[in-house]
């Protein structure tokens, strides 16, 4: 068992002895923000004392009197109004490092009670090119899925593709009147985008075009064989584009149930909402009102428009119902941009009202989380666009990332064969784009900068990838020497590196709990920095035999954690750069 888990168990026992009816789930041990106070900290006694109107210092003293962590800690101190600070002893540190070196763990443990988590992310629109705006949802959702799976949760990823709706009326008109088959074979999505823009522009001034688009849409919705056949071809061509992008990014989905999958369920859903008194007619539309939700009272949710059509809200409610009934998840996570915050507040509130009327056996009500993110900005502080003002296509962005990385690799290693330089450039370029997207607080906008993201120093993917490759080069020089050894960190830099390794699992847990992969980015950057300080101050290959073996084992553990951490972010590593 990892040290912080052992401390938590002993702490829970001590608190139970001091206050037998105390709620123990809050007694979590976390890394101490300032190492001078200790390695781990728990502040839960403050809240417990406040709730019971006790003196927090006295409560801390009572708990300390009943706490025995002598096998793990050299000392425990009470600080401030009920903080407990724990400092590990050397033997606990060494035991944990050696267990990791044996392969017993990699400083994290699988959760005792795994959850089923559905993650909805990426969600591009069919018949349109994926653009730079899709990168954040795709990369963030994939990183969360990887972190949750690593911790032992059952994760179901679902790509809710926009493959139904009014745009297909215009696309069908364009397909039948203006399709260029040669252009379609060269670049299907570009041709479909051209058709949509052409018909959309014409419909703005020509009512007959608008009427034709409405007619084609009605025929599609009525399962007209010809229109269904064209629609299926459009979807197939779109999916091929999606698959190519996801393959490059290393992103996989368990399901890709688009809007069309839920279309047959919408009419009965609205009828049920009306029958249960949850929706009523207002100005010809069917609307869910939130009389018991002060924040949403001014924002009712339309589930059927006055023309009888359904909308995103209707589809999202049907999607939630399907996911609950089919997968019975404990949590459903939606990863979208911040502009959809109100929409998901409304949908979640409407769904809770609806499902709370059903028997628990029909569908448990899962935790619903909207994981939203900010925008990608150009260096001018405005939304990131091409020089001509167009939206940046995602495929073009990835191409440019690889090409820029190839130029850097070629300058630094011109002697490598071109194929090897191309492969390094692919890993470095795509990793740089992903990391730059995951590093900021996800709720912040960030400025897209090629120079910063591809830098070999600073908090970047290339810097961390280089740190991995650098450690592997040590073992090439050591000529395959075994990393199995007694690990005895003695120098301050060794101890600092070792203790940073121990925090890997706590960081993964924080990523999963708060849906913030930037915690892992910053952890890995700090780990690489501590490794650099260790390597510069503690000779490895030139050290005496026992010290050399211990330090080689520490190098190996660092490389394994860096590799696993980057893999959790969806970023590959290299043996050589």
Secondary structure, DSSP 4 states (H G I P E B T S, - for coil): --HHHHHHHHHHHHHHHHSTT---TT---EE-SSGGG-SEEE-HHHHHHHHHT--HHHHHHHHHHH---TTTEEEEEEETTTEEEEEE-HHHHHHHHHHHHHTS-SS----SS--EEEEE---PBTTS--BTHHHHHHHHHHHHHHHHHHTT-EEEEE---B--STHHHHHHHHHHHH--HHHHHH-HHHHHHHHHHHHHHHHTT-HHHHHHHHHHHHHHHTT-HHHHHHHHHHHHHHHHHHHHHHHHHT---SB---HHHHGGGHHHHHHHHHHTTSEEEETTEEEE--TT-TTTTT--EEEE-TTS---HHHHHHHHHHHHHHHH--SEEEEEEEGGGHHHHHHHHHHHHHHHTTS-TTT----EEEEEEE--EE-TTSSB-B-TTSPBPBHHHHHHHHHHHHHHHHHHH-TTS-HHHHHHHHHHHHHHHHHHHHHHS-TTS-EE--HHHHT-SSSSSHHHHHHHHHHHHHHHHHTTT----S-----SHHHHHHHHHHHTHHHHHHHHHHHT-THHHHHHHHHHHHHHHHHHHHS-STTS-HHHHHHHHHHHHHHHHHHHHHHHHTT----S--
